[in-house]
């Protein structure tokens, strides 16, 4: 299967960064964006200032308003927009092609993972999931970044990972799509919680405990969905969880900090805060946990903070008063 041309759907910071990484790996890359001025800027000035500032883009990267045929398609739109974005594409462009899903979130209403959305919208596409500890600015700037690329066929997944690997971007091939998807979605929920703990000045000890218990809770969710708990020991699990839950570069962590300081969701959004995928994922993850009968008190707590504007200190007090049991 040829893997020379790449079409990236989504001209935001993450889509542009992944297009940059693919171009640095030697691929011919087309970045599909919705704004004509943005497309013109990328093609003329080799920048995407709205999302990546003055970062210069690779000359092997061009932009377009319309997706064209490519060997590899990367979907890089927000998780809640994946179904719409796929519906706008000609199914023939996706049939028999590797489609890399880079959004980290569960779909509201359906509770679907990203690969399940792809199966609905383009059943003949070949699904892959990209996740791991990575910020768009780092990837675009060529700073060392390692991620997980999960697919069903070990040989094809390894070939695809090699095609996207460049001097600073290193995808590690894996086979647990479910585990990688669930970890990628849930880490954003836990990042909201960690940010809220710090925003409320509850201390580093509380954040460390939350990270550890969140990891255990994530493992219960992954195994209940049919994934492997061992996936969580790698980049898509512990690596991404640690980065997102401890860095002020994380949008979810920043959003959580504002919650911890007492702001409501409406106030945070009105202030111009950037999209935090965990806000949309938290209620979906809570519903999914309940449907699976998985004990997930941290997910439930984040959902309560977001939907009921409950003070974070009250939530933490409730968690601390839960019956003691053996650590799992």
Secondary structure by P-SEA (a helix, b strand, c coil): ccccbbbbccccaaaaaaaaaaaaaccbbbbbbccaaaaaaaaaccccccccccbbbbcccccccccccccbbbbbccccaaaaaaaaccccccccbbbbbccccccccccccaaaaaaaccccbbbbbbcccccaaaaaaccbbbbbbbbccaaaaaaaaaaaccccbbbbbbccaaaaaaaaaaaaaaaaaaaaaaaacccaaaaaaaaaaaaaaaaaaaaaaccccccccccccaaaaaaaacccccaaaaaaaaaaacccaaaaaaacccccccccaaaaaaaaaaaaccccaaaaaaaaaaaccccaaaaaaaaaaccccccc
